[in-house]
Amino acid sequence: MENARVGDIFSWNEVSEIHKVRNGIYQRDEQIISLLTDFGKINPCYPDYSGENKNTIFYTGAGRRGDQKLDVHNRAMFNAVESKHAVPLFNKLAVGRWEFLGFWQVFEGKYIFDEKQARMVWKFTLKRCQMPV
């Protein structure tokens, strides 16, 4: 994966060399390591979406049911705003098929009411990086 390019497709076995858990935010000691998404197509409780261009993504925080909490995963996302380090993001296309979307930084987090899900969620703004920082 060292030479991965945006758009490359990987198996879960390859992705799990980096992202060692099944939930979307992989963190260690409240520092994010990598992120997963499916843009809400497979798992509608995480309706991530692109901004005005492909260099911005609005990423839904951790917590499948009820109001999301400021748990270890969401705290790790906030810590990434401060540290400004870049992490790899993978998009699930289908079972066993993951698209590498490049490296991203977390720029901000907001606690908002999601009307469609009728709950409070953390929404983080991700910005694409040219290369890992």
SEKE-717954 format. One line per field, with one value per residue: residue number from 1; residue in one letter; chain; y, x negated, z negated of N, C-alpha, C in turn. Coordinates in Angstrom, 3 decimals, m for minus. Layout:
! SEKE-717954
seq = (NUM  ...)
type = (A  ...)
mol = (A  ...)
n_north = (Y  ...)
n_east = (X  ...)
n_up = (Z  ...)
ca_north = (Y  ...)
ca_east = (X  ...)
ca_up = (Z  ...)
c_north = (Y  ...)
c_east = (X  ...)
c_up = (Z  ...)
***
This chain:
! SEKE-717954
seq = (1  2  3  4  5  6  7  8  9  10  11  12  13  14  15  16  17  18  19  20  21  22  23  24  25  26  27  28  29  30  31  32  33  34  35  36  37  38  39  40  41  42  43  44  45  46  47  48  49  50  51  52  53  54  55  56  57  58  59  60  61  62  63  64  65  66  67  68  69  70  71  72  73  74  75  76  77  78  79  80  81  82  83  84  85  86  87  88  89  90  91  92  93  94  95  96  97  98  99  100  101  102  103  104  105  106  107  108  109  110  111  112  113  114  115  116  117  118  119  120  121  122  123  124  125  126  127  128  129  130  131  132  133)
type = (M  E  N  A  R  V  G  D  I  F  S  W  N  E  V  S  E  I  H  K  V  R  N  G  I  Y  Q  R  D  E  Q  I  I  S  L  L  T  D  F  G  K  I  N  P  C  Y  P  D  Y  S  G  E  N  K  N  T  I  F  Y  T  G  A  G  R  R  G  D  Q  K  L  D  V  H  N  R  A  M  F  N  A  V  E  S  K  H  A  V  P  L  F  N  K  L  A  V  G  R  W  E  F  L  G  F  W  Q  V  F  E  G  K  Y  I  F  D  E  K  Q  A  R  M  V  W  K  F  T  L  K  R  C  Q  M  P  V)
mol = (A  A  A  A  A  A  A  A  A  A  A  A  A  A  A  A  A  A  A  A  A  A  A  A  A  A  A  A  A  A  A  A  A  A  A  A  A  A  A  A  A  A  A  A  A  A  A  A  A  A  A  A  A  A  A  A  A  A  A  A  A  A  A  A  A  A  A  A  A  A  A  A  A  A  A  A  A  A  A  A  A  A  A  A  A  A  A  A  A  A  A  A  A  A  A  A  A  A  A  A  A  A  A  A  A  A  A  A  A  A  A  A  A  A  A  A  A  A  A  A  A  A  A  A  A  A  A  A  A  A  A  A  A)
n_north = (m1.209  1.145  2.559  3.390  4.824  7.415  6.164  3.546  0.107  m2.028  m5.110  m6.206  m7.486  m6.253  m3.541  m3.819  m4.122  m1.619  m0.347  m1.598  m2.339  m2.847  m0.660  2.734  4.773  4.450  4.480  5.171  5.618  7.979  9.184  9.529  6.954  5.903  6.128  4.969  4.922  4.788  6.515  6.492  4.708  1.938  1.643  3.388  4.898  6.401  8.955  10.160  12.750  14.430  17.725  20.921  20.370  17.677  17.670  18.046  16.509  15.724  14.178  11.732  11.304  8.799  6.331  4.591  4.445  6.527  9.732  10.865  10.565  12.264  10.328  8.090  7.729  9.943  11.984  11.530  12.383  15.135  15.715  15.400  17.672  19.566  18.468  18.284  16.193  13.972  11.356  8.090  7.446  5.227  4.023  2.040  0.027  m2.334  m5.634  m6.628  m4.888  m2.017  1.390  3.483  6.707  8.599  10.834  12.573  15.468  16.440  19.186  20.581  20.098  19.640  19.594  18.523  18.545  15.878  15.756  13.747  11.374  11.950  12.659  13.729  14.320  14.054  15.976  16.030  18.004  17.095  17.550  17.073  16.047  16.659  14.953  12.714  14.313)
n_east = (m0.800  m2.124  m2.674  m0.200  2.347  4.761  7.956  7.197  8.067  8.678  8.566  10.359  8.526  6.119  6.669  7.063  4.520  3.713  6.011  7.210  9.610  13.216  14.931  15.637  13.829  10.585  8.573  5.892  4.946  6.450  5.763  6.296  5.849  6.676  9.464  12.763  15.380  18.654  20.185  22.817  24.197  24.206  24.373  26.668  26.764  24.530  24.218  22.103  20.827  19.774  18.384  18.664  16.756  14.536  12.571  13.360  14.966  17.780  17.876  19.419  19.533  18.708  20.992  23.777  26.518  29.041  28.305  25.098  22.108  19.371  17.201  14.322  13.580  14.718  13.481  10.862  11.071  11.476  9.027  7.400  7.957  6.482  3.842  3.391  2.559  2.396  4.522  5.161  8.031  10.626  13.062  15.876  16.921  18.212  18.761  15.676  14.353  12.577  12.026  9.241  9.097  7.198  5.161  6.282  7.137  8.550  10.555  12.534  15.070  18.523  21.437  24.437  27.989  29.370  31.829  33.014  32.267  33.156  31.599  28.774  25.630  22.078  20.399  17.782  15.445  13.535  10.522  8.864  5.465  2.383  0.240  m0.899  m1.056)
n_up = (0.000  m0.166  2.193  3.029  5.057  5.494  6.065  6.469  5.989  3.266  1.377  m1.618  m3.275  m2.547  m3.181  m5.923  m6.889  m7.522  m8.636  m11.315  m12.516  m12.402  m12.568  m11.466  m12.283  m12.973  m15.678  m17.929  m21.191  m21.225  m18.822  m15.431  m13.022  m10.583  m8.250  m7.362  m4.914  m3.378  m2.193  m3.054  m1.482  m1.858  m4.594  m6.008  m8.376  m8.634  m6.982  m5.122  m2.990  0.049  0.407  2.015  3.875  4.862  2.979  0.421  m2.279  m4.219  m7.132  m9.077  m12.570  m15.140  m16.386  m16.255  m16.998  m18.473  m20.055  m19.175  m21.086  m22.746  m22.433  m22.609  m19.914  m18.546  m19.986  m19.160  m16.529  m16.931  m18.149  m15.952  m14.500  m15.844  m15.720  m13.013  m11.364  m8.544  m7.318  m5.860  m3.790  m3.097  m0.836  m0.956  1.586  2.202  0.851  m0.302  1.436  1.655  2.148  2.416  1.236  0.865  m1.189  m4.052  m6.012  m9.149  m9.557  m11.022  m13.553  m14.180  m16.220  m15.297  m14.508  m12.884  m10.716  m9.135  m10.414  m12.891  m15.175  m17.175  m15.754  m15.258  m12.933  m10.813  m9.054  m6.385  m4.588  m1.538  m1.187  0.519  0.120  m2.507  m5.696)
ca_north = (0.000  2.327  3.291  3.497  6.050  7.667  5.363  2.133  m0.765  m2.989  m6.063  m5.904  m7.951  m5.210  m2.363  m4.112  m3.969  m0.267  m0.100  m2.901  m2.544  m2.766  0.605  3.716  5.573  3.649  5.373  4.602  6.680  9.166  9.751  8.735  6.258  5.820  6.275  4.255  5.479  4.226  7.642  6.176  3.842  0.594  1.826  4.725  5.676  7.249  9.592  11.058  13.289  15.362  19.135  21.536  19.722  16.364  17.853  18.220  15.494  15.889  12.818  11.528  10.724  7.441  6.147  4.101  4.676  7.603  10.869  10.510  11.090  12.623  9.128  8.040  7.881  11.330  12.803  11.372  13.258  16.505  15.828  15.521  19.076  20.255  17.924  18.519  15.112  13.391  9.916  7.502  7.244  4.167  3.997  0.687  m0.039  m3.584  m6.571  m6.945  m3.923  m0.726  2.370  4.409  8.081  9.493  11.260  13.646  16.108  16.881  20.636  21.029  19.216  20.314  18.727  19.022  17.687  15.259  15.620  12.461  10.330  12.474  12.526  14.592  13.632  14.831  16.082  16.517  18.443  16.551  18.171  16.224  16.494  16.186  13.831  12.654  15.379)
ca_east = (0.000  m2.992  m2.600  1.208  2.793  6.192  8.731  6.802  9.023  8.025  9.393  10.380  7.261  5.113  7.049  6.922  3.117  3.654  7.232  7.286  10.919  14.317  15.658  15.118  12.724  9.558  7.759  5.076  4.631  7.193  5.188  6.803  4.871  7.280  10.916  13.555  16.690  19.363  21.040  24.192  24.832  24.353  24.752  27.266  26.654  23.341  24.398  21.025  21.057  18.772  18.756  18.816  15.810  14.071  11.508  13.993  15.950  18.400  17.757  20.233  18.804  19.004  22.207  24.775  27.897  29.212  27.396  23.687  21.407  17.969  16.486  12.899  13.431  14.996  12.402  9.701  11.295  11.193  7.578  6.792  8.079  5.339  2.547  3.323  1.919  3.212  4.764  5.778  9.479  11.045  14.489  16.379  17.718  18.975  18.082  14.305  13.811  12.357  11.326  8.386  9.462  6.083  4.922  7.190  6.997  9.791  10.459  13.411  16.152  19.717  22.492  25.624  29.170  29.617  33.286  33.392  32.086  33.764  30.644  27.594  24.437  20.867  20.092  16.409  15.041  12.248  9.944  7.858  4.066  1.620  m0.561  m0.825  m1.726)
ca_up = (0.000  m0.206  3.457  3.411  5.716  5.368  7.007  6.413  5.296  2.380  0.631  m3.046  m3.855  m2.321  m3.970  m7.357  m7.290  m8.079  m9.411  m11.975  m13.134  m11.445  m12.621  m10.518  m12.808  m13.645  m16.487  m19.002  m22.159  m20.787  m17.600  m14.314  m12.184  m9.255  m8.228  m6.363  m4.593  m2.225  m1.828  m3.414  m0.484  m2.415  m5.991  m5.979  m9.624  m8.500  m5.663  m4.714  m1.648  0.567  0.410  3.333  4.782  4.390  1.991  m0.886  m2.667  m5.529  m7.671  m10.273  m13.693  m15.611  m17.170  m15.308  m17.451  m19.444  m19.909  m19.278  m22.260  m22.529  m22.882  m22.250  m18.463  m18.177  m20.566  m18.275  m15.376  m17.383  m18.344  m14.621  m14.092  m16.454  m15.268  m11.568  m10.613  m7.481  m7.440  m4.675  m3.783  m2.182  m0.546  m0.678  2.805  2.105  m0.046  0.093  2.419  1.012  2.978  1.687  1.580  0.582  m2.567  m4.433  m7.321  m9.785  m9.753  m12.102  m13.943  m14.696  m16.747  m14.604  m14.481  m11.582  m10.643  m8.538  m11.421  m14.121  m16.275  m17.148  m15.247  m15.012  m11.506  m10.693  m7.723  m5.944  m3.388  m0.892  m1.181  1.675  m0.343  m3.966  m6.449)
c_north = (1.270  3.190  3.461  4.858  6.191  6.895  3.902  1.352  m1.819  m3.939  m5.631  m6.356  m6.903  m3.963  m2.605  m4.166  m2.601  m0.060  m1.406  m3.193  m2.383  m1.456  1.667  4.525  4.644  4.617  4.569  5.760  8.027  9.924  8.899  8.193  6.219  5.897  5.428  5.028  4.577  5.278  7.337  5.239  2.435  0.684  3.234  5.526  6.529  7.936  10.629  11.576  14.255  16.780  19.636  20.941  18.426  16.458  18.099  17.105  15.862  14.484  12.721  10.813  9.336  7.434  5.838  4.468  5.796  8.748  10.402  11.222  11.538  11.490  9.162  8.256  9.335  12.291  12.725  12.259  14.717  16.720  16.017  16.941  19.844  19.788  18.148  17.402  14.485  11.884  9.385  7.295  6.221  4.172  2.573  0.734  m1.223  m4.483  m6.878  m6.004  m2.531  0.178  3.304  5.829  9.090  9.792  12.524  14.184  16.499  18.372  21.169  19.966  20.023  19.259  19.271  18.040  17.197  14.966  14.265  11.325  10.706  12.244  13.516  13.765  14.610  14.810  16.772  16.890  17.909  17.283  17.270  16.881  15.971  14.973  13.827  13.772  14.785)
c_east = (m0.840  m2.852  m1.168  1.492  4.296  6.920  8.343  7.815  8.250  9.046  9.418  9.077  6.167  5.410  6.779  5.463  2.910  4.795  7.639  8.608  12.002  15.096  14.922  13.927  11.762  8.634  6.959  4.670  5.211  6.509  5.667  5.648  5.377  8.797  11.521  14.848  17.366  20.336  22.518  24.897  25.081  24.879  25.332  27.156  25.391  23.365  23.324  21.335  19.944  19.308  18.927  17.858  15.318  12.972  12.036  15.004  16.474  18.628  18.534  19.430  19.289  20.259  23.364  26.201  27.940  28.251  25.953  23.060  20.004  17.124  15.044  12.677  13.651  13.976  11.152  9.842  11.018  9.705  6.863  6.923  6.862  3.999  2.305  2.627  2.915  3.336  5.379  7.277  9.816  12.560  14.912  17.306  18.668  18.213  16.697  13.672  13.776  11.537  10.517  8.689  8.361  5.947  5.720  6.842  8.380  9.642  11.367  14.450  17.291  20.706  23.802  26.784  29.374  31.115  33.720  33.300  32.717  32.860  29.503  26.394  23.268  20.623  18.734  16.113  13.644  11.812  8.838  6.480  3.400  0.781  m0.520  m1.630  m2.315)
c_up = (0.000  1.043  3.944  4.034  5.511  6.462  7.041  5.580  4.517  1.776  m0.833  m3.700  m3.697  m3.161  m5.452  m7.816  m7.941  m9.072  m10.090  m12.669  m12.081  m11.509  m11.803  m10.973  m13.532  m14.360  m17.501  m19.902  m21.727  m19.646  m16.436  m13.478  m10.740  m9.396  m7.117  m6.120  m3.576  m1.692  m2.044  m2.463  m1.005  m3.840  m6.154  m7.275  m9.645  m7.135  m5.331  m3.309  m1.269  0.501  1.828  4.356  4.137  3.336  0.585  m1.096  m4.044  m6.083  m8.982  m11.342  m14.073  m16.478  m16.253  m15.695  m18.482  m19.169  m20.063  m20.469  m21.854  m23.110  m22.379  m20.744  m18.036  m18.793  m19.697  m17.036  m15.752  m17.608  m17.012  m14.069  m14.599  m15.879  m13.778  m10.788  m9.627  m7.668  m6.150  m4.879  m2.711  m2.063  m0.196  0.533  2.778  1.136  0.513  1.100  1.805  1.925  2.076  2.163  1.282  m0.898  m2.851  m5.813  m7.828  m10.087  m10.843  m12.393  m14.527  m15.172  m16.203  m14.729  m13.062  m11.508  m10.110  m9.554  m12.763  m15.332  m16.088  m16.692  m15.183  m13.514  m11.392  m9.247  m7.437  m4.681  m2.854  m0.952  0.079  1.323  m1.867  m4.624  m7.706)
***
